Amino acid sequence: MNLLGFDGPAPHSIIYWQLEGVNQSKTVCYSDKEEKLSLKRFHTAGDFYSTYDKAIVKYGENNIEYDHVNQHIKGA
């Protein structure tokens, strides 16, 4: 039996994508570079990730949380 997704590397961070205060999706990042690329898309007008209101980034078991608020004006 092969198990996928178990006993792999621990993620660098997990980004929770929120819309109107509700988690809609998450992105698991295994490096700082992956995290930065995802957050860059969040701040890029017209990108799928820019449709969310907020990105909450959590780091490991320490549960350090950073909020990133989308500054795009929807419909503009």
N, C-alpha and C positions, 0 to 999 in steps of 0.2 A: 504494500500500500504506500502510495506517495501522498504526503500532505503538503499542500501549498499554503503559504502565508503564515506558517508556524515556525518558530525558532529561527526566524530571519533577523536581520539587523534591526536594532531599535531605531525608530524615526528620529530625525533631528527636531521636527516640529509637526504639529497638526493644525491646519487652518480650517476653522469653522466659518462657513459662509452664511450670513444671516440676511433675511429680508423681513422687514417690519418686526424685528426682535425675535424671529424664530429661525433656528438652525435649519437650513435647506439642504446643505451638502457639506462635504469635508474633503480636504486634500491632504494626503500624507506626504510630507517632504523628508527625504533622506539626506539632504545636504542644505547648507545655507544658500547655495546657488539656486536650488529648486524653489526654496521659499521666496527668495527675492524675485525670481521670474514670475511666480504666481502672483505676488503682490503688485508687480509691475503691470500685469494684465488687468488687475483689479482697478488700477488708476488709468487705464487706457480706454478712452471713449469709444463705444461701439463694440468692445470686446465682450464676450459672454460673461466673464467674471465681473465686468463693470455694472451688470444688472443687479448685483447685490448691494445692500445698504452698508453692510459692515463685514469686516473680516476679523475674526478673533483668532490670534495665534497662541497656541499653548506649547510649552516646551517641557517634555519629559515628565517625570514624577513630581518635579518641583511645582508644576502647575502654574508657572509664571504666565500671565496673560497680558497681551497687548491688543488694544483695539485700534483698528484702522477704519476710519469713516470715509465713505466714498463722497467726494466733493463734486461729482458730476451732477449737473441739473438734468433730470430725466426729461426727455422730449425736446431738449434744446438742440 
